Amino acid sequence: MSELKEILTKDGSFTLRSLFFQENFHSLEGALKETEIKFINPSNLKRFKDKSLNVLDICFGLGYNSASLFNNLIKQNSFINWYALEIDKKPLKYSLGNKSFQQLWHPKVLKIFKALSKNSQYKDQFFECNILWGDARERINNIPTNIKFDLIYLDGFSPQKCPQVWSVEFLGKVTQKLNPQGYLITYSCSAAIRKTLKDFGLNIFNIKPNLVSKNLWSNGTIAVKIIDEKVLQSNLYFKKLSSMEEEHLLTKASIPYRDASLSSNPKDIIRKRVQEQLLSNLKTSKNWRDKWGMTK
Ligand SMILES: C[S@@+](CC[C@H](N)C(=O)[O-])C[C@H]1O[C@@H](n2cnc3c(N)ncnc32)[C@H](O)[C@@H]1O
């Protein structure tokens, strides 16, 4: 599954390309930049200064999201109970062998990563970390049911390439693990993913892009079960969905990925969705794009 090729991104940080999934782990604009903009900034980590939090990192990969998370938490004496799900051990091994990756972080981050690679766990006074290797669809069942997460990062390959981590059934399991006021954060602004989360009763927000243009209207999605208006106003990165985005959820693009057995192969998940789209009376997303003047 894991033929990987090293890639240098525009901000000088490295990422990998999976030849199996035919996709890069990060945008070519910058692996580090993407982590900060799409995951760390919207997490608003300052609210956990001197406090404890539970975090779940789904599709850990090279570990940029968690390395940056740990780097911030180390500086502010937070106590973290952390779980990660990842199918492939090679990306973490690659991070640990890459000088420029190592230079980005506090030495303690690397100490934790080394322990995760060797023993799948790490523990000290402030940090309790467990990485569960294997298919996230199965391994999520090994997280103790009493743990609810304040932050869940969902960073799988795109739904078209890796639909198994975006299905209704998997996202159902994920949202059960979210604290009532916890944030589920993903880079994806896919209508299918947003609609699935909305149908579970979550409030959906856009992660505000730095520069808004017709084709760059989102940096991703934050889903929250219960949202406090004050939090909404104080978090610069939350933005209510625009009419354009709400309408996206009424098109065929919003038809979800289904994986009833939680063990289907990706081709079957995609094929079933295409069939469902063909039979649906919803508007096409081309219709929607034309209406809002999008070129792609
Ligand atoms: C886009 S990359 C993740 C990038 C990562 N968050 C980082 O900071 O480097 C997607 C990751 O999902 C993993 N993956 C793919 N299918 C999976 C599955 N079924 N269960 C768990 N991990 C999976 C891949 O091995 C890959 O490391």
The ligand as an SDF file (V2000), in Angstrom:
LIG
                    3D

 27 29  0  0  0  0  0  0  0  0999 V2000
   -3.2730   12.9740    3.7420 C   0  0  0  0  0  0  0  0  0  0  0  0
   -2.3220   11.8090    4.6060 S   0  0  0  0  0  0  0  0  0  0  0  0
   -2.2920   12.4400    6.2450 C   0  0  0  0  0  0  0  0  0  0  0  0
   -1.4070   13.6200    6.4750 C   0  0  0  0  0  0  0  0  0  0  0  0
   -1.0620   13.7630    7.9240 C   0  0  0  0  0  0  0  0  0  0  0  0
   -2.1530   14.2180    8.7380 N   0  0  0  0  0  0  0  0  0  0  0  0
    0.2040   14.5510    8.1390 C   0  0  0  0  0  0  0  0  0  0  0  0
    0.1910   15.5160    8.9240 O   0  0  0  0  0  0  0  0  0  0  0  0
    1.2060   14.1680    7.5650 O   0  0  0  0  0  0  0  0  0  0  0  0
   -3.4510   10.4670    4.7890 C   0  0  0  0  0  0  0  0  0  0  0  0
   -2.9920    9.3390    5.6930 C   0  0  0  0  0  0  0  0  0  0  0  0
   -4.0990    8.4440    5.8300 O   0  0  0  0  0  0  0  0  0  0  0  0
   -3.5850    7.1320    5.9940 C   0  0  0  0  0  0  0  0  0  0  0  0
   -4.6870    6.1820    5.7230 N   0  0  0  0  0  0  0  0  0  0  0  0
   -5.2320    5.8310    4.5290 C   0  0  0  0  0  0  0  0  0  0  0  0
   -6.2310    4.9530    4.7020 N   0  0  0  0  0  0  0  0  0  0  0  0
   -6.3480    4.7440    6.0440 C   0  0  0  0  0  0  0  0  0  0  0  0
   -7.1990    3.9450    6.8410 C   0  0  0  0  0  0  0  0  0  0  0  0
   -8.1530    3.1850    6.2950 N   0  0  0  0  0  0  0  0  0  0  0  0
   -7.0180    3.9710    8.1840 N   0  0  0  0  0  0  0  0  0  0  0  0
   -6.0470    4.7260    8.7510 C   0  0  0  0  0  0  0  0  0  0  0  0
   -5.2110    5.5090    8.0240 N   0  0  0  0  0  0  0  0  0  0  0  0
   -5.3640    5.5260    6.6980 C   0  0  0  0  0  0  0  0  0  0  0  0
   -2.4350    7.1010    5.0000 C   0  0  0  0  0  0  0  0  0  0  0  0
   -1.5160    6.0480    5.3200 O   0  0  0  0  0  0  0  0  0  0  0  0
   -1.8420    8.5010    5.1610 C   0  0  0  0  0  0  0  0  0  0  0  0
   -0.7970    8.4910    6.0800 O   0  0  0  0  0  0  0  0  0  0  0  0
  1  2  1  0
  2  3  1  0
  2 10  1  0
  3  4  1  0
  4  5  1  0
  5  6  1  0
  5  7  1  0
  7  8  2  0
  7  9  1  0
 10 11  1  0
 11 12  1  0
 11 26  1  0
 12 13  1  0
 13 14  1  0
 13 24  1  0
 14 15  1  0
 14 23  1  0
 15 16  2  0
 16 17  1  0
 17 18  1  0
 17 23  2  0
 18 19  1  0
 18 20  2  0
 20 21  1  0
 21 22  2  0
 22 23  1  0
 24 25  1  0
 24 26  1  0
 26 27  1  0
M  CHG  2   2   1   9  -1
M  END
$$$$
